[in-house]
Amino acid sequence: AQRVTQPEKLLSVFKGAPVELKCNYSYSGSPELFWYVQYSRQRLQLLLRHISRESIKGFTADLNKGETSFHLKKPFAQEEDSAMYYCALLGASGSRLTFGEGTQLTVNP
Amino acid sequence: NAGVTQTPKFQVLKTGQSMTLQCAQDMNHNSMYWYRQDPGMGLRLIYYSASEGTTDKGEVPNGYNVSRLNKREFSLRLESAAPSQTSVYFCASSARISSGNTIYFGEGSWLTVV
């Protein structure tokens, strides 16, 4: 069974502070991991894929297979980063996409 | 380039009524998904379809049926709506590309059952 856990439902930081959104997963094979962002109940937007190892809007995430984690980080949070963030796992067969419960990030001025 | 299109965007149903949420994608993706989003519970998979002609249950399939009509369309049906099915429903589609999988979401369907 595949599972994604985001331990923090709410996270609040001040503008300019570093932020880390945690994601842990459970999967026996080699999954693909994603981070999605959702602003005010809009469509989910892809933020990052672990395969591409890119940086979007200053966010980065590294897959740690030993700790089965894929934490999302940003060194200096901005107010416009306030949103709901979801970590997601796609199994090796590429057919089942599982989400974590989400973390609501609030960046205070 | 429409991507993933869901209809209707908003719907109010009475308990016991039936309805179908429609989803279509124009990207020639093999896999399609239906999720429901509830406060504090994230997105939970209702059903998915790995390819045309196949469907599989997700985490919360009870009370729902799906139909993969063709490669483009994947519909979700509520046969007898219940207040517990009040939620926001998202359809998604995915395909494997050279750099991995790419997944796109629809804009969501807000369903209220009274």
Interface residues (C-beta under 8 A of the other chain):
Chain A: Q6 K9 E32 F34 R41 Q42 R43 L44 Q45 L46 R49 I51 S52 Y86 A88 L90 S93 G94 S95 R96 L97 T98 F99 G100 E101 G102
Chain B: S31 Y33 Y35 G40 M41 G42 L43 R44 L45 Y48 A50 D56 G58 V88 F90 A92 S94 R96 S99 G100 N101 T102 I103 F105 G106 E107 G108
